[in-house]
Amino acid sequence: MASLLHEVWEDSHGMTLCLAGFRASLLDDARLVATFEASSDEEAMSKYYAMYDMGLYKPFDSSAFDPYPEELKARQLKIIER
């Protein structure tokens, strides 16, 4: 089971959670506010919800509990090392 690095960004439009190295387009005023590791989407979203006191995260389906594959961790490390 791979543990991936996640980032929480804030900008004038709100908050964004993403995998480190896989950032979507962020506004110029975006600032990194937190990083953490998680081993599944459910774990990542639960941590994100806790950070912003959004209550209990309820996944749409059971795939959120699937562990991240080692291949994704290897891909993330290659991107971050650039």
N, C-alpha and C positions, 0 to 999 in steps of 0.2 A: 504494500500500500504506500503510495507516494504522498508526501506532504508538500503542498505547493504554497508559495508565497503569494499573498493577496495584498492589495493596496486599496486604501480608502482615500478618495480625493473629494475635495469640496471646491465648488466654484459658484459664481453668481446664480446659476440655475439649480444648484442643489448638490447632492452627494452622488458619488459613483463608486461602486465596488468592482474591482477587476483583478484579474491575475497579473502579477508583476510581469512586465514585458509585453503584455497583450493589451495595452491601453487603447481604448477607443479615442476618438477625437475629444480632446478636452479644451475648454476655453482658455484664453490667455491668463485669466486670473486664477486658474486652478492651483490648488496647493495640496500637497500630500499631508494627510493628517494622521494616518496610522498604517501600520503593516502588521500582518499576522500570518501564521501558517494554519492550514486546514487540510484534511485528507479527503473531503467530499464536499459537494455543493451544499448539502444540509449543514455540515459543520461550519462552513464559511458563512452561510446566510444566518445561522444562529448567532454567531459571533457579531456579525454586522448588525443584526436586530438588537442585540444586547447593548452595543455601543451607543445606539440612538434611542434606547428605551422604546422600541416599537412593539414590544410584547413577544409572544412566542412565535417563532417562524413555523409555518405549516406548509410543507412541500406540496406541490401539485400532484406528484406521483412518487412512487417508491424509488425511481431512478436517482433521485437526489441523494439517496443513501449509498449509492455505488461509490466505491473508492476510486480515487483518481488513478489512472494507469501510470506506470513507471515511464512510459514513452513520453507522456505529457511533461513530466518532471524533467526529463532529459532535454526536451525541446525548450522548456522555460529556461533552463540553465544556459543553453547555447545563446538564447536571445539576450539574457541579462549580462552575459560575459562580453558581449560586443562592445 
